[in-house]
Structure formats: C-alpha cells, structure tokens
Amino acid sequence: MLPGGHEDAEPHGVTPAGALPQGRALQRELEPFHVSLIIFLGRAWDAVTDPAIGFLVSKSPRRKYGKLVPWIACSMPFGVLCYCMMWFTLSDATPASLKFLWYLFMYSIFQTCMTCHHVPYSSLTMFLGGTQRDRDSATAYRMGLEVFSTLLGSGIQGQIVGSYHAHMMNGCYVSKETLPNASTYSLTDSLENTRRAYIFASLVLGSIYCLSCLVLIFGVREQPGPLSPLGKVELPFASCLRMIMGHKPYTQLLCGFLFASLAFQITQGIFAFFCTHAAGLSGKFQHLVLIMLVTASLSIPFWQWFLGRFGKKTAVSLGLALIIPALVAITQVTHNFLAFVFLVMMAGCSMAVLYLLPWSMLPDAVDDFMLRNPSCLNLEALFYSFYVFFNKFAGGLAVGISTLGLHFAGYHAGDCTHNRSVILTLQLLMAPVPISLLLIAIIVFCLHPINEERRKQMRMEMEAMGHRVQCGSQEQTQG
C-alpha cells in the first residue's frame, strides 16, 4: 500500500485500490459512490479468495515445472489483461449500471489473478533450498525489491499520466475564465488524452509485469526439502485450518503482524491528509512519501545484517519502536519541511522492519509446525495465504477506523478549512492510536516462543532429517 492514499491525496500509485478510484473518477466514467462500492466489494472478494487460493495451491500436485510456478505462469496473462481492461473506456452511451458491473467484474478478476500470483510467489521462499540464513537472505532480497518496484511503478505511471493530468487541470482553470463554447473542445481533447495516458501506462506496467514473471518462470526451480516435499495435501480445509490456527507460534506471529500492520496502515492512510490540513505541507507530501519509501528500501540490508547479528525478536522490537518518537514529533511540528524529512526517514527505517521481519519470521513458524506435525506437510501456501489475508484485513480496518474517526469529528469533504476537532482527530490517528497498536505488537513479538535457540535446534533437527532422507534414498538406489 502506497502511503498517502486518503481522499484528498493524489499520488500516482499503481495498485488497483489506489489507481482505480482516481483514474475512473478522473475520466468521468463512474460516480465517486460507485467507485467506493467497487473498492469495498473488491476487497471483500479478495479477502475470501486469499485462503481459498492458498488451499487450492496446497491441494495441487507437483508437475513437471513445479507446484507453485505453474500458478504464477497461468495467472500472469489474465492479470495483465484485466488490469489493462480496467482502464478501457466504455462508450458514453453505456448505462451507468453496466459500467459499474463491468469495472467491478474486471477489478475482482484482477484481484483474484494477483492472489494466484502472490500466494505461490511468497511461498517460493520455502522451496529455494539452502540454509536458514540463505532463506532469510532471499526474503530480504524479495522485500527490498518489492519496495523498489513500488517506487518504480509509481514513478512510471506518475510520469506518463502526470503531464496529461496537469494539462487537463489547466484546461479546467481556463474554462472558468473564458466562454464555455471556446474551451469545450480543448477540455474534451485534454480528457481524451488523459484517458489514453492511463491506458498507455497500464500497457507499460503490464509489460514490466510480464517480463518479471518470465524471469521467475524460467529462472527459478523449486527444490523440495525433508519437511517440504512439494506434494499434495490430503486433509480437508477445515482440518488444515484447525491445525494451523492451533499452532501457537503462528497465531502469535499473526497477531503481532496484524497490530503492527494496522498501526502503519492507519498512519499511511491519513498521511497526505495530515500534511495538508494539520502540518501545513499541502504541496510536499508526495516528496515525503518518496523519501520514506527510498529510506525503507535502503534500510532493508541493514536490518538483514542486524537480525543475523542480534536475532529476529530484538530486531523487530527495536525497529518497530523506532517510529514511536517520530510519530510523536510529527504531531508537534508544523510548516517545517526539513524536520519532516528527518522524521519520515526515521519512519522509513521502521517501515523496513515491517516489510522484512514478519515475513522473515514466518518460515521459522512453518518449520516449527512441520517438525511438530510431520504427518501434516505441504501446507506452506496456506500459511502464507493467511499472512496475506491478515495484511489486507489490517488495511480494511485502518480505512474504517480513520473514516469513522473523521466522520464523528465533523469532517466534510470539500471544506477548505476544518474545525479543531478534525485536526485533533488527525493528531490522534497519527500518534496515540498507532503507538498503542505498536506497543501491543512489540509485546506480542517479545513473547513469540521461537527465539534464536529454538531456531538453532530446528536447524539441527532439519539437518538430521535431511541426512536420514538422503541415506534412505541411497540405500534404495543401491538395493
């Protein structure tokens, strides 16, 4: 989720949840209410498909090209097609109800295709071979490149669409100062160019997506292990769910991840709105978001070294606590861009921990489950799918909390100035609320039962099991 996604913000994000409402409303294709309804229904559908796709991936057999890679390969063309079709402009004569159904269908199918890609893609971390350190390193590379891809996608779409958007806004400004008939043609032409720009940007981003998927498909080979044979799950969904949710290290990790993700997504969701109406930096929030993401991307290698040196529980606790003084200071500083730059750099360092550490701790919880339940293997995709689900669930909660808070504070869209209660609500949502959630997350992570000693013990057990499996296969070959 790109920070700064509130309704008063206009970041050029590439995620459909951020790009669709801005693009479709900008092109006058849908009413704002219809856009909001599409986003809500699409997220609800996405929440259902995450565990469902995770279970289907776990149930799928291993084929010639692997168990997970075929899911990525098959979902790629449909995902690109649906993303491009979301920006396809229907005829002006099309009824509004049909437009709504068209974009809702395309958005939901696109979300499903992305789930079919992301669940097996994130699960691949368990099947790259190597040691625990190699797996942690692969997770760091993956999360670092995900942050970089967010920057790249935002920059590409922003550059392509930004110039046409500015030209259209200039046309709107000119139309207020001239006769309507004199400016109608220019404004219509600018709007049509903006529509073409969105379609062209979707084609460029779709091409990059295809290229990256092809690199993965032809460059990655799944490697089964003693506890990850890449087989087919035989248990029903209810039994798998009961066993996974009954595993204490995993449920604790989910809870900690939920509270930490909720804290960050609340601050991200209102950041642009806070900068505009509370901090006096209405034209600077996009630069602050860029600085935050760049800092997060550059900080991931440091935190990867830190967790290897001092342990994961120490790294996640210290990293999440780093943003707390930054949030307190942000609510106290106004009209000071340089101070905000320093504070968002601190927040970016802490954000890198959220990107890296929970995902780095997840494979350890999966290993612990497999060692304790050797008869219930091949559930890696289901573990990762619930992780994705809880991250999206936190995003929905964050939107609901911030929206309700501003509603009860008396916020009215379109007002140039807001009363004191709205500003106070923004300050509460920016500091006390996320800080409380972060403190809960830190406590949960500190109580996580898998420490460095347990990781060392699991590594020894898996090495012994791999040695036994290797000896058994050699005896069968000799026999």
C-alpha positions in Angstrom: 0.0 0.0 0.0 1.4 3.3 -1.0 1.4 5.9 1.8 -0.8 8.9 1.3 -3.9 7.3 0.0 -6.6 9.5 1.6 -9.3 11.1 -0.5 -7.6 14.5 -0.5 -4.4 13.0 -1.9 -3.5 12.3 -5.5 -0.5 10.1 -5.5 0.1 8.2 -8.7 0.0 4.7 -7.2 0.0 1.6 -9.3 -2.0 -0.6 -7.0 -5.6 -1.0 -8.3 -7.1 0.0 -4.9 -5.3 3.4 -5.3 -5.3 3.9 -9.0 -8.8 2.8 -9.9 -10.8 5.4 -7.9 -8.5 8.2 -9.1 -8.4 7.1 -12.7 -12.0 6.2 -13.2 -13.4 9.3 -11.4 -10.9 11.4 -13.2 -12.1 10.1 -16.6 -15.7 10.8 -15.5 -16.6 7.1 -16.1 -18.0 6.5 -12.6 -19.6 8.4 -9.8 -17.5 8.5 -6.6 -20.1 6.4 -4.8 -19.8 3.6 -7.4 -16.0 3.8 -7.2 -16.1 3.4 -3.4 -18.6 0.5 -3.7 -16.3 -1.3 -6.2 -13.3 -0.9 -3.9 -15.3 -2.3 -1.0 -16.8 -5.3 -2.8 -13.4 -6.0 -4.5 -11.7 -6.0 -1.1 -14.4 -8.3 0.4 -14.0 -10.7 -2.6 -10.2 -10.5 -2.2 -10.4 -11.4 1.5 -12.4 -14.6 0.6 -10.0 -15.6 -2.2 -6.8 -15.4 -0.2 -7.3 -18.6 2.0 -9.2 -20.3 -0.8 -6.4 -19.9 -3.3 -3.9 -20.9 -0.6 -5.7 -24.1 0.0 -6.1 -24.8 -3.7 -2.3 -24.3 -4.2 -1.7 -26.7 -1.3 -4.0 -29.3 -2.9 -2.4 -29.0 -6.4 0.1 -31.8 -7.3 3.6 -31.3 -8.3 4.0 -31.2 -12.1 6.9 -31.1 -14.5 7.6 -27.4 -14.0 6.9 -27.5 -10.2 3.9 -27.0 -8.0 4.0 -23.2 -7.5 5.5 -21.8 -10.7 2.6 -23.0 -12.9 0.1 -20.9 -10.8 2.2 -17.8 -11.5 2.6 -18.6 -15.2 -1.2 -19.2 -15.7 -2.3 -16.2 -13.7 0.1 -13.8 -15.5 -1.7 -13.2 -18.9 -5.1 -12.9 -17.3 -3.8 -10.5 -14.7 -2.3 -8.2 -17.3 -5.4 -8.4 -19.5 -7.7 -7.5 -16.6 -5.5 -4.6 -15.5 -5.5 -3.1 -19.0 -9.2 -3.7 -19.3 -9.9 -1.7 -16.1 -8.6 1.4 -17.9 -10.6 0.6 -21.1 -13.1 3.4 -21.7 -16.6 2.2 -22.4 -18.9 4.1 -24.8 -20.6 7.2 -23.4 -24.0 5.7 -24.3 -23.3 2.7 -22.0 -25.7 2.9 -18.9 -24.1 3.6 -15.6 -25.2 0.3 -14.2 -23.4 -1.6 -16.9 -20.3 0.4 -16.4 -20.4 -0.3 -12.7 -20.8 -4.1 -13.3 -18.0 -4.0 -16.0 -15.4 -2.4 -13.7 -16.5 -4.4 -10.7 -16.0 -7.7 -12.7 -12.6 -6.6 -14.0 -11.4 -5.4 -10.7 -12.5 -8.6 -8.9 -10.9 -10.9 -11.5 -7.7 -8.8 -11.4 -7.6 -9.2 -7.6 -8.1 -12.9 -8.0 -5.3 -13.2 -10.5 -3.0 -11.2 -8.2 -3.8 -13.6 -5.4 -3.0 -16.5 -7.6 0.4 -14.9 -8.3 1.3 -13.5 -4.8 0.4 -16.6 -2.7 2.6 -19.1 -4.6 5.3 -16.4 -5.2 5.7 -15.6 -1.5 5.6 -19.4 -0.7 8.5 -20.0 -3.0 10.8 -18.8 -0.2 10.3 -22.2 1.4 11.5 -24.0 -1.7 14.7 -22.3 -2.8 17.0 -24.7 -1.0 19.9 -23.7 1.2 20.1 -23.0 4.9 18.0 -20.8 7.2 20.4 -17.9 6.6 20.0 -18.4 2.8 16.3 -18.3 3.2 16.4 -15.1 5.3 18.6 -13.5 2.7 16.2 -14.5 -0.1 13.4 -12.9 2.0 15.4 -9.7 2.3 16.0 -9.5 -1.4 12.3 -10.1 -2.1 11.0 -7.5 0.2 13.7 -4.9 -0.9 12.8 -5.4 -4.5 9.1 -5.1 -3.7 9.7 -1.7 -2.2 11.8 -0.7 -5.2 9.1 -1.9 -7.5 6.6 0.3 -5.7 8.8 3.3 -6.4 9.4 2.2 -10.0 5.7 1.7 -10.7 4.7 4.9 -9.0 7.3 6.9 -11.0 6.4 5.3 -14.3 2.6 5.9 -14.0 3.2 9.4 -12.5 5.4 10.5 -15.4 3.1 9.2 -18.1 -0.1 10.4 -16.6 1.1 13.5 -14.7 1.7 15.7 -17.7 -1.7 15.0 -19.2 -3.4 15.4 -15.9 -1.8 18.8 -15.4 -2.8 19.8 -18.9 -6.4 18.8 -18.2 -6.5 20.7 -14.9 -5.1 23.8 -16.7 -8.0 23.4 -19.2 -10.5 23.3 -16.3 -8.9 26.5 -14.9 -9.1 28.2 -18.3 -12.7 27.2 -18.8 -13.7 29.2 -15.7 -12.3 32.4 -17.2 -13.5 32.1 -20.8 -16.7 31.4 -22.6 -17.9 27.8 -22.3 -18.0 27.2 -26.0 -14.5 28.4 -26.5 -12.9 26.0 -24.1 -15.1 22.9 -24.5 -13.1 21.4 -27.4 -9.8 21.9 -25.6 -11.1 20.4 -22.3 -12.6 17.4 -24.1 -9.3 16.9 -26.0 -7.3 17.0 -22.8 -9.7 14.5 -21.1 -9.3 12.1 -24.0 -5.5 12.4 -23.9 -5.6 11.6 -20.2 -7.6 8.5 -20.9 -5.1 7.4 -23.5 -2.3 8.1 -21.0 -3.9 5.8 -18.4 -4.2 3.0 -21.0 -0.6 3.5 -22.1 0.6 3.4 -18.6 -1.3 0.2 -17.9 0.3 -1.4 -21.0 3.8 -0.3 -19.9 3.3 -1.6 -16.3 1.8 -4.8 -17.7 4.8 -5.4 -19.9 7.1 -5.0 -16.9 5.0 -7.4 -15.0 5.2 -10.0 -17.9 9.0 -9.6 -18.1 9.4 -10.1 -14.3 7.2 -13.2 -14.4 9.1 -14.7 -17.3 12.4 -14.2 -15.4 10.8 -16.0 -12.4 9.3 -18.8 -14.5 12.5 -19.6 -16.4 15.0 -18.7 -13.7 13.6 -20.3 -10.6 13.5 -24.1 -9.9 11.6 -25.4 -6.9 13.7 -27.5 -4.6 11.8 -29.8 -2.2 13.2 -30.5 1.3 12.7 -33.1 4.0 9.8 -31.1 5.5 8.7 -29.6 2.2 8.2 -32.4 -0.3 6.0 -30.3 -2.7 3.3 -32.9 -2.5 -0.5 -32.7 -2.4 -2.4 -32.0 0.8 -4.9 -34.8 1.5 -6.6 -33.2 4.5 -9.9 -31.2 4.1 -9.8 -27.4 4.5 -11.5 -27.4 8.0 -8.8 -29.8 9.4 -6.0 -27.8 7.9 -7.4 -24.6 9.2 -7.9 -26.0 12.7 -4.3 -27.3 12.9 -2.8 -24.1 11.6 -4.7 -21.8 13.9 -4.0 -24.2 16.8 -0.2 -23.7 16.3 0.7 -21.1 19.0 3.9 -19.6 17.3 2.0 -19.0 14.1 -1.1 -17.4 15.8 1.1 -15.2 17.9 3.0 -14.1 14.8 -0.3 -13.4 13.0 -1.5 -11.2 15.9 1.8 -9.3 16.1 1.8 -8.7 12.3 -1.9 -7.6 12.4 -1.3 -5.0 15.1 1.9 -3.7 13.5 0.4 -3.6 10.0 -2.7 -1.9 11.3 -0.6 0.8 13.0 1.4 1.6 9.9 -1.6 1.5 7.6 -3.5 4.0 9.7 -0.7 6.4 9.5 -0.1 5.8 5.8 -3.8 6.2 5.1 -4.1 9.7 6.6 -0.5 10.9 6.0 -1.4 13.1 3.0 -4.5 14.4 4.7 -2.5 15.2 7.8 0.2 17.0 5.9 -2.4 19.1 4.0 -4.7 20.1 6.9 -2.6 19.7 10.1 1.0 20.2 9.3 0.8 22.9 6.7 2.7 21.0 4.0 -0.1 20.5 1.4 2.2 20.5 -1.6 5.0 18.4 -0.1 3.5 15.1 1.0 4.4 13.3 -2.3 8.1 14.2 -1.8 7.9 13.0 1.8 6.3 9.7 0.7 9.1 9.2 -1.9 11.8 9.9 0.8 10.1 7.4 3.1 10.0 4.6 0.5 13.6 5.2 -0.6 14.7 5.1 3.0 12.8 1.9 3.6 14.3 0.3 0.6 17.9 1.3 1.6 17.3 0.2 5.2 16.4 -3.4 4.5 20.1 -4.6 4.0 20.9 -3.0 7.4 18.1 -4.8 9.2 19.0 -8.0 7.5 22.5 -7.7 8.9 21.1 -6.7 12.3 18.8 -9.7 12.6 21.6 -12.0 11.8 23.8 -10.4 14.4 21.3 -9.8 17.3 18.4 -12.0 16.5 15.0 -11.5 14.9 13.0 -10.7 18.1 15.4 -8.0 19.1 15.4 -6.6 15.5 11.6 -6.4 15.2 11.1 -4.9 18.7 13.8 -2.2 18.2 12.8 -1.5 14.6 9.1 -1.0 15.4 9.9 1.1 18.5 12.0 3.4 16.2 8.9 5.0 14.7 7.3 5.9 18.0 9.3 9.1 18.7 9.0 10.1 15.0 5.2 9.9 15.3 5.1 12.0 18.4 7.3 14.6 16.8 5.3 14.7 13.6 2.2 15.7 15.5 4.1 18.6 17.1 5.9 20.1 14.1 4.1 22.3 11.6 5.3 24.2 8.5 8.8 22.7 8.7 9.6 20.6 5.7 13.2 19.8 6.7 12.1 18.5 10.1 9.5 16.3 8.4 12.2 14.9 6.1 14.2 13.7 9.0 11.1 12.3 10.8 9.9 10.4 7.7 13.4 9.0 7.2 13.1 7.5 10.8 9.6 6.2 9.8 11.1 4.7 6.7 13.7 2.8 8.7 11.0 1.4 10.9 8.8 0.6 7.9 11.6 -1.5 6.5 11.3 -3.7 9.6 7.6 -4.2 8.9 8.4 -5.2 5.4 11.2 -7.6 6.4 11.0 -9.1 9.9 7.4 -10.6 10.0 8.0 -12.2 6.6 11.4 -13.4 7.8 9.9 -14.9 11.0 7.1 -16.7 9.1 9.3 -19.6 7.7 10.6 -20.4 11.2 7.0 -20.8 12.4 6.2 -23.0 9.4 9.3 -25.1 10.2 8.3 -25.4 13.8 4.8 -26.6 12.7 6.2 -29.2 10.3 8.6 -30.6 12.9 5.8 -30.9 15.5 3.4 -32.3 12.9 5.4 -34.4 10.5 2.2 -36.1 9.1 0.7 -32.7 8.0 3.1 -31.4 5.3 2.7 -29.3 2.2 0.7 -26.5 3.9 3.2 -23.7 3.2 0.9 -21.9 0.7 -2.0 -21.9 3.3 0.4 -20.4 5.9 1.4 -17.6 3.6 -2.2 -17.0 2.3 -3.4 -16.2 5.8 -0.5 -13.9 6.3 -1.6 -12.0 3.1 -5.2 -12.1 4.3 -4.4 -10.5 7.7 -2.3 -7.8 6.0 -5.3 -6.9 3.8 -7.6 -7.2 6.8 -5.5 -4.6 8.6 -5.8 -2.3 5.6 -9.6 -2.6 5.7 -9.6 -1.9 9.5 -7.3 1.1 9.0 -9.6 2.7 6.4 -12.6 2.0 8.7 -11.0 3.5 11.8 -9.8 6.6 10.1 -13.1 7.2 8.2 -15.2 6.8 11.3 -13.0 8.9 13.4 -13.1 11.8 10.9 -16.8 11.4 10.4 -17.6 11.7 14.1 -15.2 14.7 14.3 -17.3 16.6 11.8 -15.2 16.3 8.7 -16.9 17.4 5.5 -15.3 16.7 2.1 -14.5 19.8 0.1 -14.1 22.2 3.0 -11.0 24.4 2.7 -10.7 24.7 6.5 -11.7 22.3 9.2 -12.6 22.8 12.9 -10.4 22.0 15.8 -12.0 18.6 16.4 -10.9 17.3 12.9 -7.3 18.5 13.5 -7.3 16.8 16.9 -8.7 13.6 15.4 -5.9 13.6 12.8 -3.3 14.0 15.5 -4.8 11.2 17.5 -4.8 8.9 14.4 -1.2 9.9 13.6 0.3 9.2 17.0 -1.6 7.8 20.1 -3.6 5.2 18.2 -0.8 3.7 16.1 1.6 4.0 19.0 -0.8 1.9 21.2 -1.1 -0.7 18.5 2.7 -0.8 18.0 3.3 -1.3 21.7 0.8 -4.3 21.6 2.7 -5.7 18.6 6.0 -5.3 20.3 4.8 -7.2 23.4 3.4 -10.0 21.2 6.6 -10.3 19.3 8.6 -10.3 22.5 6.5 -13.2 23.7 7.0 -15.1 20.5 8.3 -18.6 21.5 10.7 -19.1 18.6 13.9 -17.5 19.7 17.5 -18.0 18.4 18.0 -21.1 20.5 14.9 -22.7 19.1 15.9 -21.7 15.5 19.3 -23.4 16.1 17.5 -26.5 17.5 15.2 -26.6 14.4 18.1 -26.3 12.1 19.9 -29.2 13.7 16.7 -31.3 13.5 16.1 -30.5 9.9 19.7 -31.3 9.0 19.4 -34.6 10.8 16.2 -35.4 9.0 17.7 -34.4 5.6 20.6 -36.7 6.3 18.3 -39.6 7.1 16.3 -39.0 4.0 19.5 -38.9 1.9 20.8 -42.1 3.4 17.4 -43.8 2.8 17.4 -42.8 -0.8 21.0 -44.0 -1.3 20.0 -47.4 0.2 17.1 -47.7 -2.1 19.3 -46.9 -5.1 21.9 -49.5 -4.1 19.2 -52.0 -3.4 
